Amino acid sequence: MQLKRILLFTASLVLVGTSLLADDEKIEGTYNPSITATSSGLACQGLVWDKFEIKGNRLIGGISHSQAGFLRLSGTIAANGTLQNAKAVGAIASTSLKGSISPSGGTGTWSTSDGQCSGTWSATR
């Protein structure tokens, strides 16, 4: 009887682990984002965020800005989908990103390190 309980417990741990792994794999892939500036300054306009990818739990991609050039995206995704240490960094500008990602998309906010620009972002698959 004791062996049967141990085997049943072990089997349920394997199933739970498999379920978590399957959820993690679902967020991997390419996302199509949209970025909006809620600040009205000229420097806050001209943002183009073409796409980003999630590989493992890492964000990969970039944001183009008409004045600041290319900003490389980096950061990770927590198990609950929350962005961690997400930022876009370029030669003359940097932006922090907050929000969350799910298998169907994501939403959040962004702001520049100098505090002059901010806005919202969303993404679909």
C-alpha positions as CSV (number, residue, x, y, z in Angstrom):
1,M,0.0,0.0,0.0
2,Q,2.8,2.4,0.9
3,L,4.6,1.7,-2.4
4,K,1.3,2.4,-4.3
5,R,1.1,5.8,-2.6
6,I,4.7,6.7,-3.4
7,L,4.2,5.7,-7.1
8,L,1.0,7.7,-7.3
9,F,2.6,10.8,-5.7
10,T,5.6,10.5,-8.1
11,A,3.3,10.2,-11.1
12,S,1.4,13.3,-10.1
13,L,4.6,15.3,-9.7
14,V,5.6,14.3,-13.2
15,L,2.2,15.4,-14.6
16,V,2.4,18.7,-12.8
17,G,5.9,19.3,-14.1
18,T,4.8,18.4,-17.6
19,S,1.9,20.8,-17.4
20,L,4.1,23.7,-16.2
21,L,6.6,23.0,-19.0
22,A,3.8,23.1,-21.6
23,D,2.6,26.5,-20.4
24,D,6.1,27.9,-20.6
25,E,6.5,26.7,-24.2
26,K,3.2,28.4,-25.2
27,I,4.6,31.9,-24.6
28,E,7.6,31.3,-26.8
29,G,7.4,32.8,-30.2
30,T,6.9,36.0,-32.1
31,Y,4.7,38.9,-30.9
32,N,3.4,41.8,-32.9
33,P,3.4,44.9,-30.6
34,S,1.9,48.3,-30.8
35,I,3.4,51.2,-28.9
36,T,1.7,54.5,-28.0
37,A,3.2,57.6,-26.4
38,T,1.0,59.3,-23.9
39,S,3.4,62.2,-23.5
40,S,3.1,64.9,-26.1
41,G,6.7,66.0,-26.6
42,L,8.3,65.7,-30.1
43,A,11.0,63.4,-28.8
44,C,8.2,61.0,-27.6
45,Q,6.9,60.5,-31.1
46,G,8.4,58.4,-33.9
47,L,8.6,55.1,-32.1
48,V,8.3,51.9,-34.2
49,W,8.2,48.5,-32.5
50,D,8.2,46.0,-35.3
51,K,8.1,42.7,-33.4
52,F,9.7,40.9,-30.5
53,E,10.3,37.3,-29.7
54,I,10.3,35.2,-26.5
55,K,12.9,32.4,-26.4
56,G,12.8,30.5,-23.1
57,N,12.0,33.3,-20.8
58,R,14.0,36.0,-22.6
59,L,12.8,39.0,-24.5
60,I,14.5,39.5,-27.9
61,G,14.0,42.4,-30.3
62,G,14.2,46.1,-30.5
63,I,12.4,49.4,-30.9
64,S,13.3,52.0,-33.5
65,H,13.1,55.7,-32.8
66,S,13.3,58.5,-35.4
67,Q,15.9,60.4,-33.3
68,A,17.5,57.9,-31.0
69,G,18.0,55.1,-33.5
70,F,17.7,51.4,-32.5
71,L,17.1,50.4,-28.9
72,R,17.9,46.7,-28.1
73,L,15.2,45.0,-26.1
74,S,16.2,42.8,-23.1
75,G,14.6,41.3,-20.0
76,T,13.0,38.1,-18.8
77,I,9.5,36.8,-18.2
78,A,8.6,35.4,-14.7
79,A,6.5,32.2,-14.4
80,N,3.4,34.3,-13.9
81,G,4.0,36.3,-17.1
82,T,5.3,39.5,-15.5
83,L,8.1,41.3,-17.3
84,Q,11.3,41.5,-15.2
85,N,14.1,44.0,-15.8
86,A,12.6,44.7,-19.3
87,K,14.3,47.6,-21.1
88,A,15.2,48.9,-24.5
89,V,18.6,50.4,-24.6
90,G,20.3,52.4,-27.3
91,A,23.3,54.7,-27.8
92,I,21.5,57.9,-26.5
93,A,18.3,56.6,-24.9
94,S,16.9,53.9,-22.7
95,T,13.3,52.9,-21.9
96,S,12.0,50.6,-19.2
97,L,9.0,48.4,-19.9
98,K,6.5,47.0,-17.4
99,G,3.6,44.6,-18.0
100,S,2.8,41.0,-18.6
101,I,2.8,38.4,-21.4
102,S,0.4,35.5,-22.0
103,P,0.2,33.0,-24.8
104,S,-2.2,35.2,-26.6
105,G,-0.4,38.6,-26.2
106,G,0.5,41.2,-23.6
107,T,0.0,44.7,-22.3
108,G,1.9,47.2,-20.3
109,T,3.5,50.6,-19.9
110,W,6.9,52.1,-20.8
111,S,8.9,55.2,-19.8
112,T,12.2,56.7,-20.7
113,S,15.0,56.9,-18.2
114,D,14.9,60.7,-18.2
115,G,11.2,60.7,-17.4
116,Q,10.3,62.9,-20.4
117,C,8.3,60.2,-22.4
118,S,6.0,57.5,-21.4
119,G,3.1,55.5,-22.8
120,T,1.5,52.1,-23.2
121,W,2.2,49.0,-25.3
122,S,0.2,45.9,-26.3
123,A,1.1,42.9,-28.3
124,T,-0.8,40.1,-30.1
125,R,0.3,36.8,-31.6
